[in-house]
């Protein structure tokens, strides 16, 4: 999972945690927002409520066979057993929106305790990064919000129209008769399995196998401060019986690198506008997009069709011979796809097939079989033509949605109190790609075992992933296999319901002819204290790492502030320590502080180019103030 996807996932889960669903009245679309539930589990939850009536407590989740212990534990953080009366009605008077609506304001600042080289005249603004997020909600019917962000090095309070470099807003209305959902402003949109349209986040292979068998037809507000991966416009869904119709129109400014002839040579998605060159690329192109999706759902069968067309106000200098040259600025690109799913008690078959305007195609098909005892087998076959052209697609893939063929096999189940999950993915690239001058192949295999004793005071996890891909070898002047293995071992001990200790060991080994054998390892400890009724909560963590190179780096999760995801990649030789403290001043006012420090023993400088720090250590302080009213 990429850093951007991890951040988007963190924001989504945080919003769901702050606005839990009533499991007795939640619709299929609402439950589909929960990323770790598959279509079968969603249907089993709704079938249980239909057959047995409202759940009196979440303990009844144990009676649904498709929900294992870990899924039930995570689900209990995002749902509650309510009275099942359904959504609240729309307010009768405008004044009710102000009296009974829910407001939330989040202010965040990240203060670096060091200086990067770029601040010696190259960067336009100061080093402090700060952001603001405001949201309003009327139950689950009306939502609106505004987000603003200034990255480190960007200007603030200049003569531009807005003081922040990035400003985003949205309005969402749900369940107005046959109008199921409508979003205006900056949004995420997904149709089918993502071969034509999916601007949401893409999860890793092990998590995706639980969600690919469900049809994604959704419009979701872009409420984070991420500056890429969204559309600006209006999208909505109308439901009539077994049919639903979704439509989207957007006009979005994007950053791009232009050639001397004014052609787009690459899209810039990092969101940074610190230097004069980066500022010259800010929203220097515009994209117009129209999309529609027609879906039919009945008796465990889903069928859908997607049509999308878009154009840019600059021509594109294509690479990889997609169109054999540059295209004019009035070129309209289009994609057409059909998605399908058949679900029965023991198996499901789902997929999507799509073509682009150059008549090249992509297809993804998956079969899932449920065995006795809650085990399940998954087989996924994919083919993405090397010239298949899509701008906003995202689905199951080793790379992009082109130039790839693959077979993915996965198995998950429970043995006693152990949850076992494994997969094997074999892929082939028929044309050259980045780092490989000819066709190439590779494989990816993972085994994960988690164990919880009966008293649940301890939990253990072991995960090993081995991946190999062919790359160009400069030494041997040929294409050679690059082998990388990553082992993670984790132990969590709960001294009480409020105090826990987590220990983690990470080992990476790699072999490639140009670099030889490389090794990386890290040891991490984390202590968390969360009193149930106390206003003060906190955690501290420490990591010691040593790797031979960046290619043998180790990754670990570090607890951070709310609405953020800290997945650290560590390489070299050094230590990392951090602490997070949260204090509730009142029931609606919370302040959070994080301090982090990284110390390297093998270098006197950190980073390179304009990001260079003339020191072997760096410290950061992050502050967040959250107000609910």
WONOR-V378434 format. One record per residue. RES is the residue in three letters. SS is DSSP state (h for helix, s for strand, l for the rest). BURIAL is I if it has 24 or more other ideal C-beta (glycine too) atoms within 12 Angstrom, else O. D_LAST is the distance of its C-alpha to the last C-alpha in whole Angstrom. Layout:
<<RES,SS,BURIAL,D_LAST> <RES,SS,BURIAL,D_LAST>>
This chain:
<<UNK,l,O,35> <UNK,l,O,34> <UNK,h,O,32> <UNK,h,I,30> <UNK,h,I,30> <UNK,h,I,29> <UNK,h,I,26> <UNK,h,I,25> <UNK,h,I,25> <UNK,h,I,23> <UNK,h,I,20> <UNK,h,I,21> <UNK,h,I,21> <UNK,h,I,18> <UNK,h,I,16> <UNK,h,I,18> <UNK,h,O,17> <UNK,h,I,14> <UNK,l,I,14> <UNK,l,I,18> <UNK,s,I,20> <UNK,s,I,22> <UNK,l,I,25> <UNK,l,I,27> <UNK,l,I,26> <UNK,l,I,25> <UNK,l,I,27> <UNK,h,I,30> <UNK,h,I,28> <UNK,h,I,25> <UNK,h,I,27> <UNK,l,I,28> <UNK,l,I,25> <UNK,l,I,26> <UNK,l,I,29> <UNK,l,I,31> <UNK,l,I,32> <UNK,l,I,35> <UNK,h,I,36> <UNK,h,I,38> <UNK,h,I,35> <UNK,h,I,33> <UNK,h,I,36> <UNK,h,I,37> <UNK,h,I,33> <UNK,h,I,33> <UNK,h,O,37> <UNK,h,I,36> <UNK,h,I,33> <UNK,h,O,36> <UNK,h,O,39> <UNK,h,O,37> <UNK,l,O,34> <UNK,l,O,31> <UNK,l,I,30> <UNK,l,O,30> <UNK,l,O,28> <UNK,h,I,28> <UNK,h,O,32> <UNK,h,I,33> <UNK,h,I,33> <UNK,h,O,36> <UNK,h,O,38> <UNK,l,I,37> <UNK,l,I,40> <UNK,l,I,39> <UNK,l,I,36> <UNK,l,I,37> <UNK,h,I,35> <UNK,h,I,33> <UNK,h,I,32> <UNK,h,I,31> <UNK,h,O,29> <UNK,h,I,27> <UNK,h,I,26> <UNK,l,I,25> <UNK,l,O,22> <UNK,l,I,21> <UNK,s,I,22> <UNK,s,I,22> <UNK,l,I,24> <UNK,l,I,23> <UNK,l,O,25> <UNK,l,O,26> <UNK,l,O,25> <UNK,l,O,24> <UNK,l,I,21> <UNK,l,O,19> <UNK,l,O,21> <UNK,l,O,20> <UNK,l,O,18> <UNK,l,O,21> <UNK,l,O,20> <UNK,h,O,18> <UNK,h,O,16> <UNK,h,O,14> <UNK,h,O,13> <UNK,h,O,10> <UNK,h,O,10> <UNK,h,O,10> <UNK,l,O,9> <UNK,s,I,6> <UNK,s,I,5> <UNK,s,I,6> <UNK,s,I,9> <UNK,s,I,12> <UNK,s,I,15> <UNK,s,I,18> <UNK,s,I,21> <UNK,s,I,25> <UNK,s,O,27> <UNK,s,I,31> <UNK,l,O,33> <UNK,l,I,36> <UNK,l,O,38> <UNK,s,I,39> <UNK,h,O,42> <UNK,h,I,40> <UNK,h,I,39> <UNK,l,O,42> <UNK,l,O,42> <UNK,l,O,42> <UNK,l,I,38> <UNK,l,I,36> <UNK,l,I,33> <UNK,l,I,32> <UNK,l,I,31> <UNK,l,I,28> <UNK,s,I,26> <UNK,s,I,22> <UNK,s,I,19> <UNK,s,I,16> <UNK,s,I,14> <UNK,s,I,11> <UNK,s,I,11> <UNK,s,I,10> <UNK,s,I,11> <UNK,s,I,13> <UNK,l,I,14> <UNK,l,I,17> <UNK,l,I,18> <UNK,s,I,16> <UNK,s,I,15> <UNK,s,I,15> <UNK,s,I,14> <UNK,s,I,16> <UNK,s,I,18> <UNK,s,I,20> <UNK,s,I,22> <UNK,s,I,25> <UNK,l,I,28> <UNK,l,I,30> <UNK,l,I,33> <UNK,l,I,31> <UNK,l,I,31> <UNK,l,I,28> <UNK,l,O,28> <UNK,l,O,31> <UNK,l,O,33> <UNK,l,O,31> <UNK,l,O,29> <UNK,l,O,26> <UNK,l,O,25> <UNK,l,I,25> <UNK,l,I,27> <UNK,s,I,25> <UNK,s,I,23> <UNK,s,I,22> <UNK,s,I,20> <UNK,s,I,20> <UNK,s,I,19> <UNK,s,I,20> <UNK,s,I,21> <UNK,s,I,22> <UNK,s,I,25> <UNK,s,O,26> <UNK,l,O,29> <UNK,l,O,32> <UNK,s,I,29> <UNK,s,I,28> <UNK,s,I,26> <UNK,s,I,25> <UNK,s,I,24> <UNK,s,I,24> <UNK,s,I,24> <UNK,s,I,24> <UNK,s,I,25> <UNK,s,I,27> <UNK,s,I,30> <UNK,s,I,32> <UNK,s,I,35> <UNK,s,I,38> <UNK,l,I,38> <UNK,l,I,38> <UNK,l,I,41> <UNK,l,I,40> <UNK,s,I,37> <UNK,s,I,34> <UNK,l,I,32> <UNK,l,I,29> <UNK,l,I,30> <UNK,l,I,33> <UNK,l,I,34> <UNK,l,I,37> <UNK,h,I,40> <UNK,h,I,39> <UNK,h,I,36> <UNK,h,I,37> <UNK,l,I,39> <UNK,l,I,37> <UNK,l,I,35> <UNK,l,I,38> <UNK,l,I,39> <UNK,l,I,36> <UNK,l,I,36> <UNK,s,I,33> <UNK,s,I,32> <UNK,s,I,29> <UNK,s,I,27> <UNK,s,I,23> <UNK,s,I,21> <UNK,l,I,22> <UNK,l,I,19> <UNK,l,I,20> <UNK,l,I,22> <UNK,l,I,25> <UNK,l,I,28> <UNK,l,I,30> <UNK,l,I,30> <UNK,l,I,29> <UNK,s,I,30> <UNK,s,I,29> <UNK,s,I,29> <UNK,s,I,29> <UNK,s,I,29> <UNK,s,I,29> <UNK,s,I,31> <UNK,s,I,33> <UNK,s,I,34> <UNK,s,O,37> <UNK,l,O,38> <UNK,l,O,40> <UNK,s,O,39> <UNK,s,I,36> <UNK,s,I,36> <UNK,s,I,34> <UNK,s,I,34> <UNK,s,I,33> <UNK,s,I,34> <UNK,s,I,33> <UNK,s,O,34> <UNK,s,I,33> <UNK,s,I,34> <UNK,s,I,35> <UNK,s,I,37> <UNK,s,I,40> <UNK,s,I,44> <UNK,s,I,46> <UNK,l,O,50> <UNK,l,O,52> <UNK,l,O,53> <UNK,l,O,49> <UNK,l,I,49> <UNK,s,I,46> <UNK,s,O,47> <UNK,s,O,44> <UNK,s,I,40> <UNK,s,I,38> <UNK,l,O,35> <UNK,l,O,34> <UNK,l,I,31> <UNK,l,I,33> <UNK,l,I,34> <UNK,l,I,35> <UNK,l,I,39> <UNK,h,O,41> <UNK,h,O,42> <UNK,h,I,39> <UNK,h,I,37> <UNK,h,O,40> <UNK,l,I,39> <UNK,l,I,36> <UNK,l,I,35> <UNK,l,I,39> <UNK,s,I,39> <UNK,s,O,38> <UNK,s,I,38> <UNK,s,I,38> <UNK,s,I,37> <UNK,s,I,38> <UNK,s,I,38> <UNK,s,I,38> <UNK,s,I,38> <UNK,s,I,40> <UNK,s,I,39> <UNK,s,I,41> <UNK,s,I,40> <UNK,s,O,42> <UNK,l,O,43> <UNK,l,I,42> <UNK,s,O,43> <UNK,s,I,41> <UNK,s,I,43> <UNK,s,I,42> <UNK,s,I,43> <UNK,s,I,41> <UNK,s,I,42> <UNK,s,I,41> <UNK,s,I,42> <UNK,s,I,41> <UNK,s,I,43> <UNK,s,I,42> <UNK,l,I,44> <UNK,l,I,46> <UNK,l,I,48> <UNK,s,I,48> <UNK,s,I,51> <UNK,l,O,51> <UNK,l,I,52> <UNK,l,I,53> <UNK,l,O,55> <UNK,l,I,53> <UNK,l,O,54> <UNK,l,O,57> <UNK,l,O,56> <UNK,s,O,54> <UNK,l,O,52> <UNK,l,O,52> <UNK,l,O,48> <UNK,l,O,49> <UNK,l,I,49> <UNK,l,O,47> <UNK,s,I,46> <UNK,s,I,45> <UNK,s,I,45> <UNK,s,I,45> <UNK,s,I,45> <UNK,s,I,45> <UNK,s,I,43> <UNK,s,I,44> <UNK,s,I,43> <UNK,s,I,45> <UNK,s,I,44> <UNK,l,O,46> <UNK,l,O,45> <UNK,l,O,47> <UNK,s,O,47> <UNK,s,I,45> <UNK,s,I,46> <UNK,s,I,44> <UNK,s,I,44> <UNK,s,I,44> <UNK,s,I,47> <UNK,s,I,47> <UNK,s,I,49> <UNK,s,I,48> <UNK,l,I,50> <UNK,l,I,53> <UNK,l,O,54> <UNK,l,I,53> <UNK,s,I,51> <UNK,s,I,48> <UNK,s,I,48> <UNK,s,I,46> <UNK,s,I,47> <UNK,s,I,46> <UNK,s,I,47> <UNK,s,I,46> <UNK,s,I,48> <UNK,s,I,46> <UNK,l,O,49> <UNK,h,O,49> <UNK,h,O,47> <UNK,h,I,44> <UNK,l,I,45> <UNK,s,I,45> <UNK,s,I,47> <UNK,s,I,46> <UNK,s,I,48> <UNK,s,I,47> <UNK,s,I,50> <UNK,s,I,49> <UNK,s,I,51> <UNK,s,I,49> <UNK,l,I,52> <UNK,l,I,53> <UNK,l,I,52> <UNK,l,I,49> <UNK,l,I,47> <UNK,l,I,43> <UNK,l,I,40> <UNK,l,I,37> <UNK,l,I,38> <UNK,l,I,37> <UNK,l,I,39> <UNK,l,I,41> <UNK,l,I,43> <UNK,l,I,45> <UNK,l,I,44> <UNK,l,I,44> <UNK,l,I,44> <UNK,l,I,48> <UNK,l,I,51> <UNK,s,I,50> <UNK,s,I,52> <UNK,s,I,51> <UNK,s,I,51> <UNK,s,I,48> <UNK,s,I,49> <UNK,s,I,46> <UNK,s,I,46> <UNK,s,I,44> <UNK,s,I,44> <UNK,s,I,44> <UNK,s,O,47> <UNK,l,O,46> <UNK,l,O,43> <UNK,s,O,44> <UNK,s,I,42> <UNK,s,I,44> <UNK,s,I,43> <UNK,s,I,46> <UNK,s,I,46> <UNK,s,I,49> <UNK,s,I,49> <UNK,s,I,52> <UNK,s,I,51> <UNK,s,I,54> <UNK,s,I,54> <UNK,l,O,57> <UNK,l,I,56> <UNK,l,O,56> <UNK,s,I,52> <UNK,l,O,51> <UNK,l,O,53> <UNK,s,I,55> <UNK,l,O,58> <UNK,l,O,59> <UNK,l,O,58> <UNK,s,I,57> <UNK,s,I,55> <UNK,s,I,53> <UNK,s,I,52> <UNK,s,I,48> <UNK,s,I,48> <UNK,s,I,46> <UNK,s,I,46> <UNK,s,I,43> <UNK,s,I,43> <UNK,s,I,41> <UNK,s,I,41> <UNK,s,I,40> <UNK,l,O,42> <UNK,l,O,42> <UNK,l,O,40> <UNK,l,O,37> <UNK,l,O,37> <UNK,s,O,38> <UNK,s,I,38> <UNK,s,I,40> <UNK,s,I,40> <UNK,s,I,43> <UNK,s,I,43> <UNK,s,I,46> <UNK,s,I,46> <UNK,s,I,49> <UNK,s,I,49> <UNK,s,I,52> <UNK,s,I,52> <UNK,s,I,55> <UNK,s,I,55> <UNK,s,I,58> <UNK,s,O,60> <UNK,l,O,61> <UNK,l,O,63> <UNK,l,O,65> <UNK,l,O,65> <UNK,s,O,63> <UNK,s,I,60> <UNK,s,I,60> <UNK,s,I,57> <UNK,s,I,54> <UNK,s,I,53> <UNK,s,I,50> <UNK,s,I,49> <UNK,s,I,46> <UNK,s,I,45> <UNK,s,I,42> <UNK,s,I,42> <UNK,s,I,39> <UNK,s,I,39> <UNK,s,I,36> <UNK,s,O,37> <UNK,s,O,34> <UNK,l,O,35> <UNK,l,O,33> <UNK,l,O,29> <UNK,l,O,28> <UNK,s,O,30> <UNK,s,I,32> <UNK,s,I,34> <UNK,s,I,35> <UNK,s,I,38> <UNK,s,I,39> <UNK,s,I,43> <UNK,s,I,43> <UNK,s,I,46> <UNK,s,I,47> <UNK,s,I,51> <UNK,s,I,52> <UNK,s,I,56> <UNK,s,I,57> <UNK,l,O,60> <UNK,l,O,59> <UNK,l,O,57> <UNK,s,O,59> <UNK,s,O,57> <UNK,s,I,54> <UNK,s,I,51> <UNK,s,I,48> <UNK,s,I,46> <UNK,s,I,43> <UNK,s,I,42> <UNK,s,I,38> <UNK,s,I,37> <UNK,s,I,33> <UNK,s,I,32> <UNK,s,I,28> <UNK,s,I,27> <UNK,s,O,24> <UNK,l,O,24> <UNK,l,O,22> <UNK,l,O,20> <UNK,l,O,21> <UNK,l,O,18> <UNK,s,O,20> <UNK,s,I,22> <UNK,s,I,24> <UNK,s,I,27> <UNK,s,I,30> <UNK,s,I,33> <UNK,s,I,36> <UNK,s,I,38> <UNK,s,I,42> <UNK,s,I,43> <UNK,s,I,47> <UNK,s,I,48> <UNK,l,I,51> <UNK,l,I,49> <UNK,l,O,46> <UNK,l,I,47> <UNK,l,I,47> <UNK,l,I,44> <UNK,s,I,42> <UNK,s,I,38> <UNK,s,I,35> <UNK,s,I,32> <UNK,s,I,30> <UNK,l,I,26> <UNK,l,I,24> <UNK,l,I,20> <UNK,l,I,18> <UNK,l,I,19> <UNK,l,I,22> <UNK,l,I,25> <UNK,s,I,28> <UNK,s,I,31> <UNK,s,I,34> <UNK,s,I,38> <UNK,s,I,40> <UNK,l,I,43> <UNK,l,I,46> <UNK,s,I,46> <UNK,s,I,44> <UNK,s,I,41> <UNK,s,I,37> <UNK,s,I,34> <UNK,s,I,31> <UNK,s,I,28> <UNK,s,I,24> <UNK,s,I,22> <UNK,s,I,19> <UNK,s,O,17> <UNK,s,O,14> <UNK,s,O,14> <UNK,s,O,11> <UNK,l,O,10> <UNK,l,O,6> <UNK,s,O,9> <UNK,s,I,12> <UNK,s,I,15> <UNK,s,I,18> <UNK,s,I,21> <UNK,s,I,24> <UNK,s,I,28> <UNK,s,I,31> <UNK,s,I,34> <UNK,s,I,37> <UNK,s,I,41> <UNK,s,I,44> <UNK,l,O,47> <UNK,l,O,49> <UNK,l,O,48> <UNK,l,O,48> <UNK,l,O,46> <UNK,s,I,43> <UNK,l,O,42> <UNK,l,O,44> <UNK,h,O,45> <UNK,h,O,42> <UNK,h,I,40> <UNK,l,O,42> <UNK,s,I,41> <UNK,l,O,44> <UNK,l,O,44> <UNK,l,O,44> <UNK,s,O,40> <UNK,s,I,37> <UNK,s,I,34> <UNK,s,I,30> <UNK,s,I,27> <UNK,s,I,23> <UNK,s,I,20> <UNK,s,I,17> <UNK,s,I,13> <UNK,s,I,10> <UNK,s,O,7> <UNK,s,O,4> <UNK,l,O,0>>
